[in-house]
């Protein structure tokens, strides 16, 4: 009996995870939500964490995660406010 061939899901892709988690500094919750919205399939944040570990992508400390969560993004130039 042979193994069944499965296609790799987006969250299993190391480069995609590195882009989202390391470069864009998204949380596992945010990454799971992006996956759900783009693929229309359920994904739990714990699944994202497991794949980060499988790919040896270092998890952020609690302090780093909280800092990212509370940082305020700067609005794009020209959209800082409306004048009426």
N, C-alpha and C positions, 0 to 999 in steps of 0.2 A: 504494500500500500504506500503510495507516494504522498508527499506533502501537498496540501492545497496551496495554490498560488494566490496570494492576496496582493492587492495594490497597496502601495504605501499611502497612508493618509497624510494630509498636510502637516499636522502636528508631529508626525514622526520624522519629518525632514529636518535635519540638523541645521542647515543654512537658514531655513525659514524661522526656526526657533531662535537662532542666534540674532537674526535681524530684529525680531519682535521683542525678545527678552533683554538682550544685551545692548543693541544699538538704539532701539526705540524706548527702552526701559519700561516696557509694559508689564503689568502684573500677570500672574497666571490666570486670574479671573478675567482680565481684559483679553488675553490671548484666546482663552476658551470661548469667550463671547464672539470674537472675530471669526473663529473657526465655525461656530454655530451659524452665524449670519451668512458667511460665504459658502458653506457647504450644505446648509440646511439639515445638519445632523447634530445630535447631542454630543457635548464634550464637557467633561467635568474638569475643574481646575486642578484636581489631584492627578488627573491623567497627564496634564501638561507638566506638572512637577516630576512625575515619573520619567517622562521622556527627556526632560532637562538633565536628570541624573544619569539616564542611560547614555546620553551623549557627552557626559562629563562637562556640562555647562554649569559653572558654579552658581549656586543660589545666592541671592542677596541676603544680607543680614537683616534683622528686623528693623534696625535703625535706618538702613538704606531704603528699605521698602516704605517705611513711614515717611521718609524725606521725599521720596518720589511721589507718594500719594498726596502730600500736602503742598507740593510745589505748584505755583500758579503759572500756567503758560502765558507767554506774552502774546498779545494779539498781533496779527500781521500788520505791516505798515499800511497806513491809509484807512484802517478800520478801528481806530482807537476810540471812536465815539462819534455820535452824530451831532451836528449843530443845526438847530432849527431856527 
